[in-house]
Amino acid sequence: MYILPRTKSAATITTTTTTRSRLAIVSIFVVVAWTWPAVCFSLPTIITANRDTHSQDTDATTTSTIASRSTSANMANGPLEETSDRLARWNGRWVEHKLGWHRADVHPCLSKYFSHVTDNCPSEQDKERRAEGLRWLVTLCGKTVDMAYLATREMTAHVVGVDGIRIALDEFAAEHKDLQIGPKTDQVTSANENYEVLAGNKISLLKGDFFALDESATGGRFDVIWDRASMVAIQPALREEYVQTISRNIKKPGGKILLVTIEKRTGTEEGISKGPPFSIPESEVRRLYEGQDWVESVTLLEEIDEFSDANDPEKSKRFISEGVTSMYELCFLILAK
Ligand SMILES: C[S@@+](CC[C@H](N)C(=O)[O-])C[C@H]1O[C@@H](n2cnc3c(N)ncnc32)[C@H](O)[C@@H]1O
């Protein structure tokens, strides 16, 4: 279509030129008459060939545009780079296997308050949820054994763990073969992130930025969010954004957050403010959550003395050497309206 008009205007120019002299007209007439059959037969071929060449060019251009667009989209929207500012420090810890936060056993607050969170179902709505099975979110999950504990509870429908570092998720999969977490990686997408997914028996591990999480990536909101060594792991300036991410992903009404923070209660100013883990006392939990219009209540369930004889003295040594003289784990239950 595009080539035909161009061919017509070339013919018009040739006709105008012939007015200059009779000789020219005769010459042109002779030439045209002589070559006309050849032109008539060859023109469709030329047009078709040109059109084909043009359409091939167009297709090639379109294909390469799509290819480059999808490549750049993947780069822009793929899982947050492990070397990005937000994750580089954590990537280093996983690569060097410096996992001071990791516990070999299930966290005592999770096992102790599991029934409190799941059995205490006063409302009809809660009873219905229990019958369907609970959806758990484990924030900044690392390779915590708590995920295996949750995935193997009868009343669990599904557990989703999110971490930005692939090594963490691969190690968890290798250490919990019974959960049959396959090596195949799928992808799910939130508004701002593409997550790699490792799927297993009642569990999905998402690799990507926690702060971009939404229900289009996770397949729906959560009945319970287990947050241990997670909120304390992020930079204090990101806490409001962290709570917004929790807000986007918790079921309302009736969702529950079981949150464990660390409070460095006494010590030098420098020792207390150093992190991660960053100190989050009760007042800060209340400031962050009680101000939310979707929060029904914030309850402090328990304090655990981290420097007591019952705890591993090796763990305390690091904090004592940093100037901390008393430190507690605080366990909270937060209910959504
Ligand atoms: C202190 S570890 C806690 C792991 C786990 N909650 C536990 O109890 O063992 C913090 C984890 O958060 C991950 N992380 C930090 N920032 C993240 C982010 N923006 N998105 C996803 N994961 C992140 C790190 O890779 C690390 O595994």
The ligand as a MOL file (V3000), in Angstrom:
LIG
                    3D

  0  0  0     0  0            999 V3000
M  V30 BEGIN CTAB
M  V30 COUNTS 27 29 0 0 0
M  V30 BEGIN ATOM
M  V30 1 C 17.8300 -11.4010 59.9980 0
M  V30 2 S 17.3250 -12.3700 58.5970 0 CHG=1
M  V30 3 C 15.8810 -13.1010 59.2720 0
M  V30 4 C 15.4550 -14.3770 58.6120 0
M  V30 5 C 14.2660 -15.0810 59.2720 0
M  V30 6 N 13.1700 -14.1970 59.5660 0
M  V30 7 C 14.6770 -15.8430 60.5010 0
M  V30 8 O 14.0570 -15.6640 61.5510 0
M  V30 9 O 15.6060 -16.6440 60.4300 0 CHG=-1
M  V30 10 C 16.6960 -11.1360 57.4960 0
M  V30 11 C 16.4260 -11.6590 56.0920 0
M  V30 12 O 15.7980 -10.6260 55.3560 0
M  V30 13 C 16.2140 -10.6930 54.0050 0
M  V30 14 N 15.9360 -9.3560 53.4230 0
M  V30 15 C 16.4410 -8.1640 53.8200 0
M  V30 16 N 15.8950 -7.1620 53.1140 0
M  V30 17 C 14.9940 -7.7210 52.2640 0
M  V30 18 C 14.0870 -7.2040 51.2990 0
M  V30 19 N 13.9930 -5.8870 51.0440 0
M  V30 20 N 13.3090 -8.0660 50.6260 0
M  V30 21 C 13.3900 -9.3910 50.8560 0
M  V30 22 N 14.2330 -9.9400 51.7610 0
M  V30 23 C 15.0350 -9.1180 52.4630 0
M  V30 24 C 17.6530 -11.0990 54.0940 0
M  V30 25 O 18.1170 -11.7310 52.9320 0
M  V30 26 C 17.6550 -12.0420 55.2970 0
M  V30 27 O 17.5710 -13.3840 54.9080 0
M  V30 END ATOM
M  V30 BEGIN BOND
M  V30 1 1 1 2
M  V30 2 1 2 3
M  V30 3 1 2 10
M  V30 4 1 3 4
M  V30 5 1 4 5
M  V30 6 1 5 6
M  V30 7 1 5 7
M  V30 8 2 7 8
M  V30 9 1 7 9
M  V30 10 1 10 11
M  V30 11 1 11 12
M  V30 12 1 11 26
M  V30 13 1 12 13
M  V30 14 1 13 14
M  V30 15 1 13 24
M  V30 16 1 14 15
M  V30 17 1 14 23
M  V30 18 2 15 16
M  V30 19 1 16 17
M  V30 20 1 17 18
M  V30 21 2 17 23
M  V30 22 1 18 19
M  V30 23 2 18 20
M  V30 24 1 20 21
M  V30 25 2 21 22
M  V30 26 1 22 23
M  V30 27 1 24 25
M  V30 28 1 24 26
M  V30 29 1 26 27
M  V30 END BOND
M  V30 END CTAB
M  END
